[in-house]
Amino acid sequence: MKGKSAGRYTAEFKLEAVRLVQAGKKPVTQISRELGVPRQQLYRWVELAEKRKGQAPREVFPGNGRRTGAEAENERLRKELEQAKEDIEILKKAAAFFAKNAR
């Protein structure tokens, strides 16, 4: 089973590996050796496939560092929230400074 290119695995390769692990016909260690994929990586793929069950293969394993739409949106919102928190802290300090000097 080929699927590795330049250190990355295709979504199809990962899905097939997950299918082999879930079939339970061979020990995960043996599948790991046969595919040339670390055992822990196989377990991570199985976990991810379970979380994203029912989605298209490209959404289950977006690959090449791409994230699903929801993950990208979550990351953008986290950054926005962090910036808003920093802005609020700055405004609080400025308000306290001006209130203190107004007396």
Contact map, one row per residue, 1 for C-alpha under 8 A:
1110000000001000000000000000000000100000000000000000000000000000000000000000000000000000000000000000000
1111000000001000000000000000000000000000000000000000000000000000000000000000000000000000000000000000000
1111100011011000000000000000000000000000000000000000000000000000000000000000000000000000000000000000000
0111111111001000000000000000000000000000000000000000000000000000000000000000000000000000000000000000000
0011111111000000000000000000000000000000000000000000000000000000000000000000000000000000000000000000000
0001111100000000000000000000000000000000000000000000000000000000000000000000000000000000000000000000000
0001111110000000000000000000000000000000000000000000000000000000000000000000000000000000000000000000000
0001111111000000000000000000000000000000000000000000000000000011000000000000000000000000000000000000000
0011101111101100000000000000000000000000000000000000000000000010000000000000000000000000000000000000000
0011100111111100000000000000000000000000000000000000000000000010000000000000000000000000000000000000000
0000000011111110000000000000000000000000000000000000000011011110000000000000000000000000000000000000000
0010000001111111000000000000000000000000000000000000000010000000000000000000000000000000000000000000000
1111000011111111100000000000000000000000000000000000000000000000000000000000000000000000000000000000000
0000000011111111110000000000000000000000000010000000000000001000000000000000000000000000000000000000000
0000000000111111111000000000000000000000000000001000000010000000000000000000000000000000000000000000000
0000000000011111111100000000000000000000000000000000000000000000000000000000000000000000000000000000000
0000000000001111111110000000001000100000010000000000000000000000000000000000000000000000000000000000000
0000000000000111111111000000000000000000010011001000000000000000000000000000000000000000000000000000000
0000000000000011111111100000000000000000000000000000000000000000000000000000000000000000000000000000000
0000000000000001111111111100001000000000000000000000000000000000000000000000000000000000000000000000000
0000000000000000111111111111001000000000010001000000000000000000000000000000000000000000000000000000000
0000000000000000011111110000000000000000000001000000000000000000000000000000000000000000000000000000000
0000000000000000001111111100000000000000000000000000000000000000000000000000000000000000000000000000000
0000000000000000000111111110000000000000000000000000000000000000000000000000000000000000000000000000000
0000000000000000000110111110000000000000000000000000000000000000000000000000000000000000000000000000000
0000000000000000000110111111011000000000000000000000000000000000000000000000000000000000000000000000000
0000000000000000000010011111111000000000000000000000000000000000000000000000000000000000000000000000000
0000000000000000000010000111111100000010010000000000000000000000000000000000000000000000000000000000000
0000000000000000000000000011111110000010000000000000000000000000000000000000000000000000000000000000000
0000000000000000000000000111111111000000000000000000000000000000000000000000000000000000000000000000000
0000000000000000100110000111111111100000000000000000000000000000000000000000000000000000000000000000000
0000000000000000000000000001111111111110010000000000000000000000000000000000000000000000000000000000000
0000000000000000000000000000111111111100000000000000000000000000000000000000000000000000000000000000000
0000000000000000000000000000011111111000000000000000000000000000000000000000000000000000000000000000000
1000000000000000100000000000001111111000000000000000000000000000000000000000000000000000000000000000000
0000000000000000000000000000000111111100000000000000000000000000000000000000000000000000000000000000000
0000000000000000000000000000000111111110110000000000000000000000000000000000000000000000000000000000000
0000000000000000000000000000000110011111110000000000000000000000000000000000000000000000000000000000000
0000000000000000000000000001100100001111111000000000000000000000000000000000000000000000000000000000000
0000000000000000000000000000000000000111111100000000000000000000000000000000000000000000000000000000000
0000000000000000000000000000000000001111111110000000000000000000000000000000000000000000000000000000000
0000000000000000110010000001000100001111111111000000000000000000000000000000000000000000000000000000000
0000000000000000000000000000000000000011111111100000000000000000000000000000000000000000000000000000000
0000000000000000000000000000000000000001111111110000000000000000000000000000000000000000000000000000000
0000000000000100010000000000000000000000111111111000000000000000000000000000000000000000000000000000000
0000000000000000010011000000000000000000011111111100000000000000000000000000000000000000000000000000000
0000000000000000000000000000000000000000001111111110000000000000000000000000000000000000000000000000000
0000000000000000000000000000000000000000000111111111000000010000000000000000000000000000000000000000000
0000000000000010010000000000000000000000000011111111100000011000000000000000000000000000000000000000000
0000000000000000000000000000000000000000000001111111100000000000000000000000000000000000000000000000000
0000000000000000000000000000000000000000000000111111100000000000000000000000000000000000000000000000000
0000000000000000000000000000000000000000000000011111111000110000000000000000000000000000000000000000000
0000000000000000000000000000000000000000000000001111111000010000000000000000000000000000000000000000000
0000000000000000000000000000000000000000000000000001111100000000000000000000000000000000000000000000000
0000000000000000000000000000000000000000000000000001111110110000000000000000000000000000000000000000000
0000000000000000000000000000000000000000000000000000011111110000000000000000000000000000000000000000000
0000000000110010000000000000000000000000000000000000001111111100000000000000000000000000000000000000000
0000000000100000000000000000000000000000000000000000000111111110000000000000000000000000000000000000000
0000000000000000000000000000000000000000000000000001001111111100000100000000000000000000000000000000000
0000000000100000000000000000000000000000000000011001101111111100000000000000000000000000000000000000000
0000000000100100000000000000000000000000000000001000000011111110000000000000000000000000000000000000000
0000000000100000000000000000000000000000000000000000000011111111111100000000000000000000000000000000000
0000000111100000000000000000000000000000000000000000000001001111111000000000000000000000000000000000000
0000000100000000000000000000000000000000000000000000000000000111110000000000000000000000000000000000000
0000000000000000000000000000000000000000000000000000000000000111111000000000000000000000000000000000000
0000000000000000000000000000000000000000000000000000000000000111111100000000000000000000000000000000000
0000000000000000000000000000000000000000000000000000000000000110111111110000000000000000000000000000000
0000000000000000000000000000000000000000000000000000000000100100011111110000000000000000000000000000000
0000000000000000000000000000000000000000000000000000000000000000001111111000000000000000000000000000000
0000000000000000000000000000000000000000000000000000000000000000001111111100000000000000000000000000000
0000000000000000000000000000000000000000000000000000000000000000001111111110000000000000000000000000000
0000000000000000000000000000000000000000000000000000000000000000001111111111000000000000000000000000000
0000000000000000000000000000000000000000000000000000000000000000000011111111100000000000000000000000000
0000000000000000000000000000000000000000000000000000000000000000000001111111110000000000000000000000000
0000000000000000000000000000000000000000000000000000000000000000000000111111111000000000000000000000000
0000000000000000000000000000000000000000000000000000000000000000000000011111111100000000000000000000000
0000000000000000000000000000000000000000000000000000000000000000000000001111111110000000000000000000000
0000000000000000000000000000000000000000000000000000000000000000000000000111111111000000000000000000000
0000000000000000000000000000000000000000000000000000000000000000000000000011111111100000000000000000000
0000000000000000000000000000000000000000000000000000000000000000000000000001111111110000000000000000000
0000000000000000000000000000000000000000000000000000000000000000000000000000111111111000000000000000000
0000000000000000000000000000000000000000000000000000000000000000000000000000011111111100000000000000000
0000000000000000000000000000000000000000000000000000000000000000000000000000001111111110000000000000000
0000000000000000000000000000000000000000000000000000000000000000000000000000000111111111000000000000000
0000000000000000000000000000000000000000000000000000000000000000000000000000000011111111100000000000000
0000000000000000000000000000000000000000000000000000000000000000000000000000000001111111110000000000000
0000000000000000000000000000000000000000000000000000000000000000000000000000000000111111111000000000000
0000000000000000000000000000000000000000000000000000000000000000000000000000000000011111111100000000000
0000000000000000000000000000000000000000000000000000000000000000000000000000000000001111111110000000000
0000000000000000000000000000000000000000000000000000000000000000000000000000000000000111111111000000000
0000000000000000000000000000000000000000000000000000000000000000000000000000000000000011111111100000000
0000000000000000000000000000000000000000000000000000000000000000000000000000000000000001111111110000000
0000000000000000000000000000000000000000000000000000000000000000000000000000000000000000111111111000000
0000000000000000000000000000000000000000000000000000000000000000000000000000000000000000011111111100000
0000000000000000000000000000000000000000000000000000000000000000000000000000000000000000001111111110000
0000000000000000000000000000000000000000000000000000000000000000000000000000000000000000000111111111000
0000000000000000000000000000000000000000000000000000000000000000000000000000000000000000000011111111100
0000000000000000000000000000000000000000000000000000000000000000000000000000000000000000000001111111110
0000000000000000000000000000000000000000000000000000000000000000000000000000000000000000000000111111111
0000000000000000000000000000000000000000000000000000000000000000000000000000000000000000000000011111111
0000000000000000000000000000000000000000000000000000000000000000000000000000000000000000000000001111111
0000000000000000000000000000000000000000000000000000000000000000000000000000000000000000000000000111111
0000000000000000000000000000000000000000000000000000000000000000000000000000000000000000000000000011111
